[in-house]
Amino acid sequence: MLKWLALLFMTIDHIGYYFYGILPDEIVVLLRCIGRLAFPIFAFFLVKGFTRTRNPFHYLFRMASWAAIAHFSISAASLAVGRQATLWSLEWTNVMVLFTFAITMLLGYDLAMRSYHDMIVSMTPVSDSPFKLKESHYDVKVNLGGISMSPKVGVPAGIAMILISFWAVFALHADYEFYGLLTILFMYISYSKEEDCVSVPMLLLLLFILNAGYIAFDAMTLGNAESALMQSLSMFSVFLFPVLGKDRRKPGFLGKYFFYFYYPAHIVLLLFLSFYWNAVMKFFA
């Protein structure tokens, strides 16, 4: 249910974005404000997916593949309607590009934070002999998944992955850029796998600090903070997580891939609809 709500919020947001100049300004602002609720919900499900997946590298590859599909689909449509000069433009890249590097960032965060955590298994000998053995324990270090890494390597490697992720979203002009990565990182820090949800007070505090910084940055660099103030409305979606976000069922094939497909498909559709709407209005003007 929560993911479908995010899909609805996202669609409303993009209608406001792609029909800017067609719809009245007041309607556009209302649609964009409602749309702000979508991103934290998708970030929440990305974190859930990352904690549930048995192979995060498969998750990373799948997201990167769909990011490329989305980019070239949207670029081709933008080129066709005259909103973009070339298919290879990187002036803007879609939110799946951000999610790709968000997964990379979370891999780096886990590597940096957990490479020094040794898991110890304590074993006690068992015998069929009627004579009682002297009680003894043997502690053995194990690494689940067969991966072992020294903190001397793991911590710098993890930090490097985090820094590369931040550099990449900036260089590729990924949707939400630093703000998006930090939102996802804070979501991950406040997420409990056992509870299958975030700590709402912790997450709200972190997001409040992030949005306050974003508002201050926009005010200093742009001279106004209208966009950042609108984005701060996204924090209200956090209250939906404990109510609608605790579904432990794994989605089926169709449920999983529909969301990947819908993202570029609905943007391509909105690009053509807005283009033809403008053409019709000009014809009858």
C-alpha contacts under 8 A as a table, 3 or more apart, distances in Angstrom:
res1	aa1	res2	aa2	distance
1	M	4	W	5.23
1	M	5	L	6.35
1	M	244	L	6.62
2	L	5	L	5.04
2	L	6	A	6.34
2	L	41	I	7.49
2	L	240	L	7.66
2	L	241	F	7.80
2	L	244	L	5.50
2	L	245	G	6.07
3	K	6	A	4.98
3	K	7	L	6.27
3	K	41	I	7.08
3	K	42	F	7.21
3	K	45	F	7.74
4	W	7	L	4.92
4	W	8	L	6.26
5	L	8	L	5.01
5	L	9	F	6.15
5	L	38	A	7.77
6	A	9	F	5.04
6	A	10	M	6.01
6	A	37	L	7.21
6	A	38	A	4.59
6	A	39	F	7.49
6	A	41	I	6.03
6	A	42	F	6.71
7	L	10	M	5.14
7	L	11	T	6.18
7	L	38	A	7.10
7	L	259	F	8.00
8	L	11	T	5.17
8	L	12	I	6.21
9	F	12	I	5.14
9	F	13	D	6.15
9	F	34	I	6.24
9	F	35	G	4.65
9	F	36	R	7.47
9	F	37	L	6.41
9	F	38	A	5.23
10	M	13	D	5.02
10	M	14	H	6.21
10	M	35	G	5.33
10	M	36	R	7.87
10	M	37	L	7.98
10	M	38	A	5.37
10	M	39	F	7.72
11	T	14	H	5.15
11	T	15	I	6.16
11	T	35	G	7.49
11	T	266	H	7.58
12	I	15	I	5.18
12	I	16	G	6.46
12	I	31	L	5.67
12	I	32	R	7.22
12	I	34	I	7.12
12	I	35	G	5.78
13	D	16	G	5.25
13	D	17	Y	6.33
13	D	31	L	5.39
13	D	32	R	4.66
13	D	33	C	7.49
13	D	34	I	6.68
13	D	35	G	4.00
13	D	36	R	7.19
14	H	17	Y	4.76
14	H	18	Y	5.91
14	H	32	R	7.62
14	H	35	G	7.62
14	H	267	I	7.35
14	H	270	L	7.83
15	I	18	Y	5.44
15	I	19	F	5.70
15	I	31	L	7.35
15	I	270	L	7.00
16	G	19	F	5.39
16	G	20	Y	5.96
16	G	23	L	7.75
16	G	27	I	7.52
16	G	28	V	4.63
16	G	29	V	7.27
16	G	31	L	5.25
16	G	32	R	5.72
17	Y	20	Y	5.45
17	Y	28	V	7.24
17	Y	32	R	7.15
18	Y	270	L	6.56
18	Y	271	L	6.58
18	Y	274	S	6.51
19	F	22	I	5.21
19	F	23	L	5.98
19	F	28	V	7.69
19	F	274	S	5.91
20	Y	23	L	6.06
20	Y	24	P	7.95
20	Y	25	D	7.43
20	Y	28	V	6.42
21	G	24	P	7.16
21	G	25	D	7.43
22	I	274	S	7.97
22	I	278	N	7.46
23	L	27	I	6.48
23	L	28	V	6.39
24	P	27	I	5.38
24	P	28	V	6.37
25	D	28	V	5.02
25	D	29	V	6.20
26	E	29	V	5.23
26	E	30	L	6.27
27	I	30	L	5.06
27	I	31	L	6.12
28	V	31	L	5.14
28	V	32	R	6.12
29	V	32	R	5.15
29	V	33	C	6.07
30	L	33	C	5.13
30	L	34	I	6.30
31	L	34	I	5.24
31	L	35	G	6.09
32	R	35	G	4.84
32	R	36	R	6.37
33	C	36	R	5.36
33	C	37	L	7.76
33	C	230	M	6.11
33	C	231	Q	7.64
33	C	233	L	7.04
34	I	37	L	6.05
35	G	38	A	5.68
36	R	39	F	6.52
36	R	230	M	7.33
36	R	231	Q	5.84
36	R	232	S	7.95
36	R	233	L	6.26
36	R	234	S	4.83
37	L	40	P	6.52
37	L	41	I	7.11
37	L	233	L	6.99
37	L	234	S	4.48
37	L	235	M	7.35
37	L	236	F	7.00
37	L	237	S	5.30
38	A	41	I	5.46
38	A	42	F	6.45
38	A	234	S	7.38
38	A	237	S	7.66
39	F	42	F	5.22
39	F	43	A	6.09
39	F	234	S	7.34
40	P	43	A	4.83
40	P	44	F	6.02
40	P	183	T	7.35
40	P	184	I	7.84
40	P	234	S	6.65
40	P	235	M	7.52
40	P	237	S	6.79
40	P	238	V	7.28
41	I	44	F	4.97
41	I	45	F	6.41
41	I	237	S	6.85
41	I	238	V	7.62
41	I	241	F	7.88
42	F	45	F	5.12
42	F	46	L	6.17
43	A	46	L	5.03
43	A	47	V	6.31
43	A	183	T	7.50
43	A	184	I	5.55
43	A	187	M	7.33
44	F	47	V	5.21
44	F	48	K	6.27
44	F	184	I	7.36
44	F	187	M	6.48
45	F	48	K	4.84
45	F	49	G	5.97
46	L	49	G	5.02
46	L	50	F	6.10
46	L	99	F	7.67
47	V	50	F	5.02
47	V	51	T	6.23
47	V	184	I	7.21
47	V	187	M	7.07
47	V	188	Y	5.89
47	V	191	Y	7.89
48	K	51	T	5.28
48	K	52	R	6.15
48	K	196	D	7.67
49	G	52	R	5.13
49	G	53	T	5.91
50	F	53	T	5.52
50	F	56	P	6.37
50	F	59	Y	7.47
50	F	103	I	7.32
51	T	193	K	7.05
53	T	56	P	5.87
53	T	59	Y	7.23
55	N	58	H	5.50
55	N	59	Y	6.71
56	P	59	Y	4.87
56	P	60	L	6.10
56	P	103	I	7.90
56	P	107	L	7.83
57	F	60	L	4.86
57	F	61	F	6.09
58	H	61	F	5.07
58	H	62	R	6.09
59	Y	62	R	5.19
59	Y	63	M	6.20
60	L	63	M	5.24
60	L	64	A	6.08
60	L	100	T	6.04
60	L	103	I	6.15
60	L	104	T	7.21
61	F	64	A	5.09
61	F	65	S	6.06
62	R	65	S	5.17
62	R	66	W	6.34
63	M	66	W	5.26
63	M	67	A	6.02
63	M	96	M	6.64
63	M	97	V	7.91
63	M	99	F	7.10
63	M	100	T	5.55
64	A	67	A	4.93
64	A	68	A	6.29
64	A	96	M	7.33
64	A	97	V	6.81
64	A	100	T	5.41
65	S	68	A	5.28
65	S	69	I	6.33
66	W	69	I	4.86
66	W	70	A	5.90
66	W	96	M	7.13
66	W	260	Y	6.60
67	A	70	A	5.10
67	A	71	H	6.02
67	A	94	N	7.10
67	A	95	V	7.80
67	A	96	M	4.73
67	A	97	V	5.24
67	A	100	T	7.43
68	A	71	H	5.07
68	A	72	F	6.29
68	A	97	V	7.80
69	I	72	F	5.57
69	I	73	S	6.03
69	I	264	P	7.95
70	A	73	S	5.13
70	A	74	I	5.99
70	A	94	N	7.20
70	A	96	M	7.71
70	A	263	Y	7.43
70	A	264	P	4.92
71	H	74	I	5.39
71	H	75	S	5.94
71	H	93	T	6.39
71	H	94	N	6.29
71	H	264	P	7.81
72	F	75	S	4.87
72	F	76	A	5.86
72	F	87	L	7.00
72	F	88	W	7.92
73	S	76	A	5.24
73	S	77	A	6.32
73	S	264	P	6.61
73	S	268	V	7.17
74	I	77	A	5.14
74	I	78	S	6.00
74	I	264	P	6.30
74	I	267	I	6.84
74	I	268	V	5.73
75	S	78	S	4.97
75	S	79	L	5.98
75	S	84	Q	7.09
75	S	86	T	7.76
75	S	87	L	5.39
75	S	88	W	7.50
75	S	89	S	7.55
76	A	79	L	5.09
76	A	80	A	6.17
76	A	87	L	5.87
77	A	80	A	5.03
77	A	81	V	6.39
77	A	268	V	5.80
77	A	271	L	6.84
77	A	272	F	7.40
78	S	81	V	5.34
78	S	82	G	6.05
78	S	83	R	4.91
78	S	84	Q	5.24
78	S	268	V	7.90
78	S	271	L	6.88
79	L	82	G	5.13
79	L	83	R	5.91
79	L	84	Q	4.69
79	L	85	A	6.06
79	L	86	T	6.31
79	L	87	L	6.45
80	A	83	R	7.73
81	V	84	Q	7.87
81	V	271	L	7.33
81	V	272	F	6.89
81	V	275	F	6.28
82	G	85	A	6.96
84	Q	87	L	7.45
84	Q	89	S	7.51
85	A	89	S	7.50
86	T	89	S	5.60
89	S	92	W	7.53
90	L	93	T	6.16
90	L	172	L	6.13
90	L	173	H	7.02
91	E	172	L	7.38
91	E	173	H	6.26
92	W	172	L	6.99
92	W	173	H	5.06
92	W	174	A	6.12
92	W	175	D	7.13
93	T	97	V	6.53
93	T	172	L	6.40
93	T	173	H	5.79
93	T	174	A	4.63
93	T	175	D	6.18
94	N	97	V	5.66
94	N	98	L	7.15
94	N	174	A	5.79
94	N	175	D	5.45
95	V	98	L	4.97
95	V	99	F	6.29
95	V	174	A	6.25
95	V	175	D	4.86
95	V	176	Y	7.36
96	M	99	F	4.78
96	M	100	T	6.06
97	V	100	T	5.07
97	V	101	F	6.56
97	V	169	V	7.52
97	V	174	A	6.00
97	V	175	D	7.71
98	L	101	F	5.39
98	L	102	A	6.00
98	L	169	V	6.14
98	L	174	A	5.45
98	L	175	D	6.35
98	L	176	Y	7.44
98	L	177	E	6.82
98	L	180	G	7.24
98	L	181	L	7.25
99	F	102	A	4.71
99	F	103	I	6.24
100	T	103	I	5.42
100	T	104	T	6.56
101	F	104	T	4.75
101	F	105	M	5.99
101	F	165	S	5.12
101	F	166	F	7.82
101	F	168	A	7.40
101	F	169	V	7.13
102	A	105	M	4.90
102	A	106	L	6.18
102	A	165	S	6.95
102	A	181	L	5.80
102	A	184	I	6.98
102	A	185	L	7.86
103	I	106	L	5.06
103	I	107	L	6.18
104	T	107	L	5.11
104	T	108	G	6.25
104	T	161	M	6.54
104	T	162	I	7.16
104	T	165	S	6.49
105	M	108	G	5.01
105	M	109	Y	6.06
105	M	161	M	5.99
105	M	162	I	4.55
105	M	163	L	7.94
105	M	165	S	5.72
105	M	181	L	7.97
105	M	185	L	8.00
106	L	109	Y	4.85
106	L	110	D	6.11
106	L	162	I	7.60
106	L	185	L	7.09
106	L	188	Y	7.96
107	L	110	D	5.25
107	L	111	L	6.14
107	L	158	G	7.28
107	L	161	M	7.66
108	G	111	L	4.98
108	G	112	A	6.06
108	G	157	A	7.08
108	G	158	G	3.79
108	G	159	I	6.18
108	G	160	A	7.38
108	G	161	M	4.95
108	G	162	I	5.48
109	Y	112	A	5.19
109	Y	113	M	5.98
109	Y	158	G	5.77
109	Y	159	I	7.05
109	Y	162	I	6.72
110	D	113	M	5.19
110	D	114	R	5.55
110	D	115	S	7.60
110	D	158	G	7.26
111	L	114	R	5.51
111	L	115	S	5.39
111	L	154	G	5.58
111	L	155	V	6.38
111	L	157	A	7.38
111	L	158	G	4.93
112	A	115	S	6.06
112	A	151	P	7.62
112	A	154	G	5.62
112	A	155	V	3.93
112	A	156	P	6.92
112	A	157	A	7.12
112	A	158	G	4.45
112	A	159	I	6.21
113	M	116	Y	7.33
113	M	155	V	7.00
114	R	117	H	5.16
115	S	118	D	7.81
115	S	148	S	7.89
115	S	149	M	6.09
115	S	150	S	6.43
115	S	151	P	5.22
115	S	154	G	5.46
115	S	155	V	6.83
116	Y	150	S	6.82
116	Y	151	P	5.12
118	D	141	K	6.45
118	D	142	V	7.26
118	D	143	N	7.49
119	M	141	K	5.68
119	M	142	V	5.60
119	M	143	N	6.56
120	I	139	D	6.22
120	I	140	V	5.55
120	I	141	K	4.60
120	I	142	V	6.15
121	V	139	D	5.60
121	V	140	V	5.23
121	V	141	K	6.31
121	V	142	V	6.93
122	S	137	H	6.26
122	S	138	Y	5.57
122	S	139	D	4.42
122	S	140	V	6.38
123	M	137	H	5.51
123	M	138	Y	5.09
123	M	139	D	6.30
123	M	140	V	7.73
124	T	135	E	7.50
124	T	136	S	6.07
124	T	137	H	4.83
124	T	138	Y	6.46
125	P	136	S	7.25
125	P	137	H	7.45
127	S	133	L	7.53
129	S	132	K	7.26
143	N	146	G	5.48
143	N	147	I	5.89
143	N	148	S	5.99
144	L	147	I	6.79
149	M	153	V	6.64
149	M	154	G	5.89
150	S	153	V	5.41
150	S	154	G	5.87
151	P	154	G	4.67
151	P	155	V	5.37
152	K	155	V	6.18
152	K	156	P	6.99
153	V	156	P	5.80
153	V	157	A	6.00
154	G	157	A	5.11
154	G	158	G	5.87
155	V	158	G	5.15
155	V	159	I	6.17
156	P	159	I	5.09
156	P	160	A	6.04
157	A	160	A	5.06
157	A	161	M	6.29
158	G	161	M	5.13
158	G	162	I	6.36
159	I	162	I	5.10
159	I	163	L	6.21
160	A	163	L	5.13
160	A	164	I	6.01
161	M	164	I	5.11
161	M	165	S	6.15
162	I	165	S	5.16
162	I	166	F	6.48
163	L	166	F	5.20
163	L	167	W	6.17
164	I	167	W	5.03
164	I	168	A	5.95
165	S	168	A	5.12
165	S	169	V	6.36
166	F	169	V	5.51
166	F	170	F	6.41
166	F	177	E	7.66
166	F	178	F	6.40
166	F	181	L	7.39
167	W	170	F	5.24
167	W	171	A	6.05
168	A	171	A	5.03
168	A	172	L	5.87
169	V	172	L	5.23
169	V	173	H	5.72
169	V	174	A	4.95
169	V	175	D	7.98
169	V	177	E	5.26
169	V	178	F	7.14
170	F	173	H	5.11
170	F	174	A	6.66
170	F	177	E	5.88
170	F	178	F	7.24
171	A	174	A	7.97
173	H	177	E	6.62
174	A	177	E	5.31
175	D	180	G	7.61
176	Y	179	Y	5.55
176	Y	180	G	4.69
176	Y	181	L	7.75
177	E	180	G	5.42
177	E	181	L	6.56
178	F	181	L	5.18
178	F	182	L	6.12
179	Y	182	L	5.31
179	Y	183	T	6.13
179	Y	210	L	7.60
179	Y	214	Y	7.69
180	G	183	T	5.11
180	G	184	I	6.33
181	L	184	I	5.20
181	L	185	L	6.12
182	L	185	L	4.93
182	L	186	F	6.03
182	L	210	L	7.75
183	T	186	F	5.25
183	T	187	M	6.11
183	T	207	L	6.88
183	T	210	L	7.79
184	I	187	M	4.90
184	I	188	Y	6.18
185	L	188	Y	5.06
185	L	189	I	6.21
186	F	189	I	5.03
186	F	190	S	6.20
186	F	203	L	6.54
186	F	206	L	6.46
186	F	207	L	7.43
187	M	190	S	5.36
187	M	191	Y	6.03
187	M	198	V	7.03
187	M	203	L	6.43
188	Y	191	Y	5.07
190	S	198	V	5.23
190	S	199	S	5.37
190	S	200	V	7.80
190	S	202	M	6.21
190	S	203	L	5.77
191	Y	196	D	7.35
191	Y	197	C	5.67
191	Y	198	V	4.03
191	Y	199	S	6.30
192	S	195	E	5.32
192	S	196	D	5.69
192	S	197	C	5.64
192	S	198	V	5.81
192	S	199	S	7.35
193	K	196	D	4.70
193	K	197	C	6.91
195	E	198	V	7.79
196	D	246	K	5.97
196	D	248	R	7.56
197	C	241	F	6.85
197	C	242	P	6.43
197	C	245	G	6.94
197	C	246	K	6.48
198	V	203	L	7.07
198	V	241	F	7.44
198	V	242	P	7.66
199	S	202	M	5.45
199	S	203	L	6.09
200	V	203	L	5.16
200	V	204	L	5.93
200	V	238	V	6.83
200	V	239	F	7.26
201	P	204	L	5.22
201	P	205	L	6.18
202	M	205	L	5.22
202	M	206	L	6.30
203	L	206	L	5.11
203	L	207	L	6.01
203	L	238	V	7.97
204	L	207	L	5.08
204	L	208	F	5.86
204	L	235	M	6.94
204	L	238	V	7.42
205	L	208	F	5.08
205	L	209	I	6.35
206	L	209	I	5.25
206	L	210	L	6.24
207	L	210	L	4.88
207	L	211	N	5.94
207	L	235	M	6.88
208	F	211	N	5.22
208	F	212	A	5.95
208	F	235	M	7.79
209	I	212	A	5.16
209	I	213	G	6.18
210	L	213	G	5.21
210	L	214	Y	6.18
211	N	214	Y	4.82
211	N	215	I	6.04
211	N	228	A	7.25
211	N	231	Q	7.78
211	N	232	S	5.72
212	A	215	I	5.17
212	A	216	A	6.21
213	G	216	A	5.12
213	G	217	F	6.03
214	Y	217	F	5.08
214	Y	218	D	6.18
214	Y	228	A	6.13
215	I	218	D	5.27
215	I	219	A	6.12
215	I	225	A	5.49
215	I	228	A	5.03
215	I	229	L	6.26
216	A	219	A	5.08
216	A	220	M	6.23
216	A	225	A	7.42
217	F	220	M	5.25
217	F	221	T	6.06
218	D	221	T	5.19
218	D	222	L	5.27
218	D	223	G	6.83
218	D	224	N	6.19
218	D	225	A	5.09
218	D	228	A	6.76
219	A	222	L	5.65
219	A	223	G	4.77
219	A	224	N	4.53
219	A	225	A	4.87
220	M	223	G	5.64
220	M	224	N	7.54
222	L	225	A	7.33
225	A	228	A	5.23
225	A	229	L	5.93
226	E	229	L	5.15
226	E	230	M	6.18
227	S	230	M	5.14
227	S	231	Q	6.18
228	A	231	Q	4.90
228	A	232	S	6.21
229	L	232	S	5.16
229	L	233	L	7.17
230	M	233	L	5.66
230	M	234	S	7.97
231	Q	234	S	5.71
232	S	235	M	6.01
233	L	236	F	5.98
234	S	237	S	5.82
234	S	238	V	7.93
235	M	238	V	5.70
236	F	239	F	5.96
236	F	240	L	7.91
237	S	240	L	5.49
237	S	241	F	7.36
238	V	241	F	5.53
239	F	242	P	6.72
239	F	243	V	7.50
240	L	243	V	5.33
240	L	244	L	5.80
240	L	245	G	7.03
241	F	244	L	5.48
241	F	245	G	4.51
241	F	246	K	7.35
242	P	245	G	5.70
242	P	246	K	6.56
243	V	246	K	7.25
244	L	247	D	7.39
251	P	254	L	7.80
251	P	255	G	5.31
251	P	256	K	5.58
252	G	255	G	5.15
252	G	256	K	5.97
253	F	256	K	5.22
253	F	257	Y	6.20
254	L	257	Y	5.42
254	L	258	F	5.67
255	G	258	F	5.50
255	G	259	F	7.18
256	K	259	F	6.38
256	K	260	Y	7.48
257	Y	260	Y	5.13
257	Y	261	F	6.25
258	F	261	F	5.12
258	F	262	Y	5.88
259	F	262	Y	5.06
259	F	263	Y	6.37
260	Y	263	Y	5.85
260	Y	264	P	7.76
261	F	264	P	6.28
261	F	265	A	6.23
262	Y	265	A	5.00
262	Y	266	H	5.83
263	Y	266	H	5.83
263	Y	267	I	6.63
264	P	267	I	5.23
264	P	268	V	6.14
265	A	268	V	5.26
265	A	269	L	6.26
266	H	269	L	4.98
266	H	270	L	6.11
267	I	270	L	5.07
267	I	271	L	6.11
268	V	271	L	5.14
268	V	272	F	6.48
269	L	272	F	5.36
269	L	273	L	6.11
270	L	273	L	4.96
270	L	274	S	5.95
271	L	274	S	5.42
271	L	275	F	6.14
272	F	275	F	5.00
272	F	276	Y	6.10
273	L	276	Y	5.33
273	L	277	W	5.95
274	S	277	W	5.02
274	S	278	N	6.15
275	F	278	N	5.28
275	F	279	A	6.28
276	Y	279	A	4.84
276	Y	280	V	6.06
277	W	280	V	5.19
277	W	281	M	6.20
278	N	281	M	5.12
278	N	282	K	6.14
279	A	282	K	5.19
279	A	283	F	6.17
280	V	283	F	5.02
280	V	284	F	6.36
281	M	284	F	5.33
281	M	285	A	5.92
282	K	285	A	5.00
